């Protein structure tokens, strides 16, 4: 994957720097609601012996929640940041689920998996950070089996004006201050609200998913629109060719 302007490298370095305090800050800055959002994502996965790819797996929260909630599932976790993967490895080692979770250093735009490998692809709080989003969506579709689904969870700008004012106050003023004091990397927590503001509106991103070949795409707001869960499917028909990459 090419990175002519260095954006992907900068994002990787930023997440490597905050990896040691990433879990603590997630809990503090979301008031623990991030756990409920992840559980909501996992609730949409089918039961049974499914193969799940968790992209931008970070320190393994979604992979571990899948392993807990879906005892027959096998999970491949992939992240392009080695610091995050080391954190995931340590957490997984402290559970009884290590035999069902594998980890891989990989970027979402260039997945090292064969076509039609997984029943589901999940990605929580990471699609904003992907530089080549269209290519990443194309790769997700490629590695899904026909009938498989993708579940993408990320922060959003709340639609209600009053909620949006409070959200902006917290995200743009308090969050960088608290995150910077704890992690020592204030710029990383300035990046978060900026990346949310720059992410396409819900309908536009859903249309991007459809352009890349996903069908029955839906989006659902969580917690007054602070986060949004996107869902799409790979059709069972002739949608096997690589989708368009713009």
Residue pairs with C-beta under 8 A, 6 or more apart in sequence:
1 8
1 107
1 109
1 110
1 132
1 135
3 9
3 131
7 131
8 80
8 107
8 131
11 129
11 131
12 80
12 81
14 185
14 187
14 188
14 191
15 22
15 58
15 81
15 83
15 84
15 129
15 188
16 81
16 82
16 83
16 84
17 83
17 183
17 185
17 188
18 25
18 179
18 183
18 185
18 188
19 59
19 81
19 83
19 84
19 86
19 87
20 83
20 87
20 183
21 182
21 183
22 58
22 59
22 84
22 87
23 59
23 61
23 87
24 182
25 178
25 179
25 182
25 183
25 189
26 34
26 61
27 34
27 35
28 178
28 182
29 175
29 178
29 179
30 37
33 223
33 226
34 61
34 125
35 61
37 124
37 153
37 222
37 223
37 227
37 229
38 61
38 62
38 65
38 124
38 153
39 65
39 69
40 153
40 222
40 229
41 62
41 122
41 124
41 151
41 153
41 229
42 62
42 65
42 66
42 69
42 70
42 122
43 69
44 149
44 151
44 229
44 231
45 52
45 66
45 69
45 70
45 73
45 120
45 122
45 151
46 119
46 120
47 70
47 72
48 72
49 72
49 73
49 74
50 70
50 72
50 73
50 74
50 119
50 120
51 73
51 74
51 76
51 117
51 118
51 119
51 120
52 66
52 70
52 73
52 74
52 75
52 76
52 118
52 119
52 120
52 121
52 122
53 75
53 76
53 78
53 111
53 113
53 117
53 118
53 120
53 121
53 122
53 140
53 143
54 62
54 63
54 66
54 75
54 76
54 77
54 78
54 121
54 122
54 123
54 124
55 78
55 79
55 108
55 121
55 122
55 123
55 126
55 136
55 140
56 78
56 79
56 80
56 108
56 123
56 124
56 125
56 126
56 127
56 129
56 130
57 63
57 77
57 78
57 79
57 84
57 85
57 88
57 103
58 79
58 81
58 84
58 87
58 88
58 124
58 125
58 126
59 84
59 87
59 88
59 91
60 77
60 87
60 88
60 89
60 91
60 92
60 101
60 103
61 124
62 122
62 124
63 75
63 77
63 88
63 92
63 101
64 91
64 92
64 95
64 97
64 101
66 73
66 75
66 122
67 73
67 75
67 95
67 97
67 100
67 101
68 97
73 100
74 100
74 101
75 100
75 101
75 102
76 101
76 102
76 103
76 104
76 113
76 118
77 85
77 88
77 101
77 102
77 103
77 104
78 103
78 104
78 105
78 106
78 108
78 111
79 85
79 88
79 103
79 105
79 106
80 105
80 106
80 107
80 108
82 105
85 103
85 105
88 103
89 103
92 98
92 101
92 103
104 112
106 112
107 130
108 123
108 126
108 127
108 130
108 136
108 139
108 140
109 130
109 131
109 132
109 135
109 136
109 139
110 135
110 139
111 139
111 140
111 142
111 143
113 143
114 143
115 142
115 143
115 240
116 142
116 143
116 144
116 145
116 146
116 240
117 143
117 145
118 143
118 144
118 145
118 148
119 144
119 145
119 147
119 148
119 149
120 144
120 148
120 149
120 150
120 151
121 140
121 143
121 144
121 148
121 149
121 150
121 151
122 150
122 151
122 152
122 153
123 140
123 150
123 151
123 152
123 153
124 152
124 153
124 154
125 153
125 154
125 155
126 154
127 133
127 136
127 152
127 154
127 199
128 154
128 155
128 195
128 196
128 198
128 199
129 195
130 136
133 208
134 208
134 211
134 212
134 244
134 245
134 246
135 245
137 150
137 208
137 209
137 212
137 213
137 214
137 243
138 212
138 213
138 242
138 243
138 244
138 245
140 150
141 150
141 212
141 213
141 214
141 234
141 239
141 242
141 243
142 242
144 150
144 234
145 234
146 234
146 235
146 236
146 237
146 239
146 240
147 233
147 234
147 235
147 236
148 233
148 234
149 231
149 232
149 233
149 234
150 209
150 214
150 230
150 231
150 232
150 233
150 234
151 229
151 230
151 231
152 229
152 230
152 231
153 227
153 228
153 229
153 230
154 196
154 199
154 227
154 228
154 230
155 192
155 196
155 199
155 226
155 227
155 228
156 196
156 199
156 202
156 221
156 225
156 226
156 227
156 228
157 164
157 167
157 196
157 197
157 225
158 164
158 167
158 224
158 225
158 226
159 221
159 225
160 224
160 225
163 224
163 225
163 226
167 226
168 193
171 192
171 193
171 196
172 193
175 189
175 192
175 193
176 186
176 189
176 190
176 192
176 193
177 186
178 189
179 185
179 186
179 188
179 189
179 192
180 186
180 187
180 188
180 189
183 189
199 205
200 208
202 219
202 221
202 228
202 230
203 219
205 219
205 230
206 217
206 218
206 219
206 230
209 217
209 230
209 232
210 217
210 232
211 243
211 244
211 246
212 243
212 244
212 245
213 234
213 239
213 243
213 244
214 232
214 233
214 234
215 232
215 233
215 234
215 235
215 239
216 231
216 232
216 233
217 230
217 231
217 232
218 230
218 231
218 232
219 228
219 229
219 230
219 231
220 228
220 229
220 231
221 227
221 228
222 228
222 229
